Amino acid sequence: MSNLVRLSVEGGVGVITVDNPPVNALSPGVPDGILAGVGQFGEDDSVNAIVLIGGGRTFIAGADIKEFGKITSGQKRSGPGLTTVIERLENSPKPTVAAIHGTAFGGGLETAQGCHYRVALASAQVGQPEVKLGIIPGAHGTQRLPRLAGVEKAVEMCALGDPISAADAFDHGIVDRVIEGSGYEELLAGAVEFAAGIAAGGGPHPKASERDERLGTPEAAAAICDAARTKVRRIRRGQMAPLKAIDAVQCAVTLPFADGIKREAEIFQECLFSTQSKALIHAFFSERQVRKIPDVPKQTPTRPIRSAAVLGAGTMGGGIAMSYANAGIPVRIKEVTQQALDKGMATIRKNYERSVKRGRFTPEFAEQRLALITAQTGWEGFEGADIVVEAVFENMALKKEVFQQIDGVARSGAVLATNTSTLSVDEIASVTSRPQDVIGHHFFSPANVMRLLEIVRGRETAKDVVATSMALARTLRKVGVLVGNCHGFVGNRMFHPYRREAQFLAEEGAKPSRIDSIMYEFGAAMGPMAVGDLAGLDVGMRVRKEAPHLYPPGTRRPLAEDALCELGRYGQKTGAGWYRYGEDRSRNEDPEVDAVLQRIAAEEGIEQRDVDDNEIRDRLVYALVNEGARILEEGYALRSSDIDIIYLYGYGFPPQRGGPMFYADTVGLASVLERVKEFHAAHGHWWRPAPLLEELAGQGSTFGAWDRARL
Ligand code: 3H9
């Protein structure tokens, strides 16, 4: 018997317990153990039924994702396949019952579908999240799930990958009984009682593979599948697995079960070996890796954050306050004038109303959250806050003044966070008497929605403040990434050359709308011009004015956006920027922009030409990669995969590309370097290859290998 699976007998019911913490993944040894358990209990006359349950906090959360990399790299694997186990559970003469708590995901839910019955705690969730890893269910889930739940539900679950509650699963026939109680013990007792009752009632016991009463007609399935295809082409744009998952589920209706599972296996293999799947699996592990900070181990104590105070009720301050309130943390929000405070609170209220309208929050939830926000113009209560977050205008003198005030009121031991997006955390901390408590919390707009939180460690930031910030990010349902204190930190420091190249390309003759569509086709949520218009072109103009050292003498300076700003074209907020905007915010090309670009080209002696699409893509993406490589070698990011997470969660980089650094690895660093050198020869200074890129390309290595070698 595998040591990952335990067997016991309770009241005539054989219990198979999977014990593979933390999530009971189907690692090698688990399928073997379940198989052996079914065999042993099958032959044991004292056992009338079998319960399959997960030890610890969850049922089986799926296949062991680490194994996929081994398969695709050609490593040999031994032991029975999961489908053998599932067939054995389904063909067991004694009734089999899956007892679900925590999460039954992917191969876990497929294993449960092989059981004759499924019971679950009300708190449990079930799902087929494989598409989030760029694959489809590969252990017959696309064929059994529609037989249990109908095609519509199966398509939704397999194509979108989102989990559903036990109640929803019960309503759709995936779960046969919801067990009262909240813990493992109650689940086990309920499942054993259920199984004993079923056994006493006699057979035959339902096999999902043989059921067809919920499948419906091929015509009805085709209509459901077509509608789902239209939807995923929009909301999972550029991703292959969701469409493949729909194809596979449709086979449940058009093919007999035996042929359906063959087709599923073919599609599964095709997806598993795709670059998209490798990218999404990279993103899965990178999101978890990001929490590991070599000199701040897991055991580092954290400071409790039970209350917060935010300075500034503008767009960022308001969104930050909402993030705290949404996590159940009472938060004070302070503005200088009553008028600014009222405006900020009106926006917060409007945002909650919108979330209620969209069905994201219930009206009660929104009211409760709103009640957690205290609006004020004074400092009252700040002395009790566990964290004070500064979100005032991006100006060093102002931030210093505000931090001096915070230093005077905040209690000893409070975390003092600045939401600066570019300024030096050390300089801000230097005006306080406690730089060890100061840290950057760089939220992304809209702060209540965007998942990224760049956590900027200053020279003197205490380790427990770092650990507290990382834990707080999870509480706020954000992905916290630790970065170093350089201009723009990681995300904006890389975004700067990306947007600079976009301007250069436009000045050289590439149409702004073409530049945007190249990045959109690459999979980005928005192209660089549209992003500029959304954020406001004056933001970049101000940075260029305030940080002239960023453009040393003799280097080419982007001129287009400053020129657009001079014409009052600040972007969407003024109705015009790179585009002219209609009342409904529709984007229209504008000849005035072309005229500005032509004028700049003529004045600066820039030759306007027909810029090739590949050049547009490579100059934009490799500008990110080259700067990312510099950031890595300078130590401002811990890993290339941290940079990828920043771009996936903060900048709309397409998930199926895995992030800019992973994308560069998939292209091959030698090819990337060759292009960077070409651009260097043609455009000079800004394209000097990063030494780390040269080093890794020279060794035939990758950023991924660099990460692994260092940690
Ligand atoms: C599949 O099943 C394909 C099938 O069709 C079969 C085909 C034949 N494997 O997320 P956490 C690790 S595809 C390996 O922080 P939480 C994770 O890396 C799979 N490792 O916990 C982390 O490690 P570390 C379908 C896994 O409580 C630790 O466990 N299933 C796996 O916030 C804790 O993870 C999925 O896609 C795994 N399957 O959330 C489910 N899962 O501590 C993926 C986790 O070293 N998993 N780890 O950093 C999840 O969604 C979440 O982990 C879960 C728990 C919700 C379960």
Residues whose N, C-alpha, C, O or C-beta is under 5 A from the ligand:
A	BS01	3H9	P22 V23 A25 A61 G62 A63 D64 I65 K66 L82 T103 F105 G106 G107 G108 P129 E130 I136 P137 G138 A139 R288
